[in-house]
Amino acid sequence: MKTINELLGLKKQESAQLINDLNNLLANYQLFYQNLRGFHWNVKGEKFFELHLKFEELYNDAVVKIDEIAERILTLGGTPMHAFADYLETAEIKTTKNITNGNQCMELTLENMATLVKVEKAMLPLAQDAEDEGTITLLTDYISQQEKTIWMLHSWLTK
């Protein structure tokens, strides 16, 4: 029987690198998600209701993306990371703890989302060279959505 790479028309070596890069993206998304949960639970102040809902919206979106990234890794013949220790070791995004100030939560969310976009954009050349349209589409869809969200979060923070 043919391998998954052969069936998809992808080169094994390029797929292996994409799997590694996608696992890195997965780790970053897991920490992004967990940070958002913490902000959602712990934010305080006059903007509580507004921010509580926004963080819930963002973490619900992140959890969908986490599943899509893991399934893309599986599609390419890899195994998605699934231990939090691996996420902590791999991710560029760092965990946050006990942050309650709404502006600080939003600033960290903006920084974390910018990190996600940076990681995604760095993956695009390899996906393009590999002619991996599935990964390209996944990444470009995320990037265009996140760039708009970054603009909105930045506007919210601008005085």
N, C-alpha and C positions, 0 to 999 in steps of 0.2 A: 504494500500500500504506500502511496505517496505521503510525504510529510505535509504538515499544514503549510509550511513555507512554499513548497512546490505547488500545492493546490491554490494558494493565493498569488502565485507568481512572484514571490519575494525571495531575495537572496538571504541565505541563512546568517551570514556574518552581519549584515546590516540590520536584520531583524533582531539579532541578539543585542546589538547596541541600542536599538529602539526600545527593547524590553527593559534594559537597564535604565534608560532615560525615563521611560514611563513609570518605572518603579520609584524613581526619584521624584517625579511629579506626584505620584500617589502619596508618598511620604509627606510632601509639602502640603498637599490637600488635606491629609488627615490632621496635621497640626493646625492648619487654617481653620478647619471645621471645629476642632476642640477649643481653639481660642474663641471662636464665635459663640460656642455654647456657653463658655465662661462669661463672656460679655453679656449675653442674653440673660443669664441668671443673676449676674451681680451688678449690672449698671444701676446707678442711683441718680437722683436729681430731677430737675424740672423737665428734662427731656426724656424721662424714663419711658413713657408710653410709646413715644415715637421710636426711640432706639431699641426698646425691647422687641417691637414688631420688625424693625429693619434687620436686627441680628438674626431673628428667626427666619426671615425671608432668605437671608444670605446663607445660613447654615443648611436650610432645606435644599437650596441650589447646590451647595457644596457636596452634600451627601449623594445627590444624583450623579454628579461628576465623578465622585470617588468610585461609584459602581461602574460607570462607563469606562473609566481608566483601567480598572481591574479587569473588566471584560475585554478590553482591547489587548491587554497583556496576554490574556488567555488565548485570544484569537491569533496572536502572533506566535503562540506555542510556548509562552513563558508561564511563570508562576508569580502571581502578585504577592508582594510583601503583605504580611498580615500580623506581624508582631509589633507592638508599639515601641519596643526597644529598637527595632530596626528603623522605624520612622524617626525616632529621636536622633539616631546616629547618622542618618542620611540627609534629612531635610535641612534646607537653608532657613526656613521659618522656625523661629524659636517659640517655645511655650510661654504663655503669659500666666500670671497668677494674681488673684485678688485685686484686679483692677476694676474700680467702680466708677471712675470719672468718665462721663460720656464722651467728652472730646478726646481724651486719651484712648479710649476704646476705639473710637472712630479713626484716629490717627494710626493706630496699630493695624487696624483692618485695612486701611489704605496702603500702608507699607507692605503688609502681607500679600495683598492682591497684586501690587506692583511686582513683588517677587515671583508670584505665580506666572505673570505675563512674561517676565524675563526668562524664566525656565522654559516656558512654552515656545517662545520665539527662538531660543537657542536650539531647540529640538527640530525646528522646521527644516533647516538645510539637509539634515540627514534623512528625514522623512521624504523630502523632495528627491534627493539623490536615489533613494531606495524605491522611488515611484510607489510609495505606500499611501495611496489616496485616502484610505480609511483613517490613518493617523493624521494626515494633513488636514482633513475635514474636521476631525475632532479638535485639533489644536486651533485652527483658524476660527472655528465657531466660538471656542472659549475666549480667544484673544479679542475678537470683535465685541463680544458681550462684556468682557471685563474692562476693556478700554472705556466703554461708555459708563460703566459703574464707577471706575476710577475718577472719571470726570465729575460724576455726580457727588461722590464722596468728597472730592477736593472742593467742589463748589459749596457743599454743606459746611466744610471747615473754614472756608475763606471768609474773612471778616470784612 
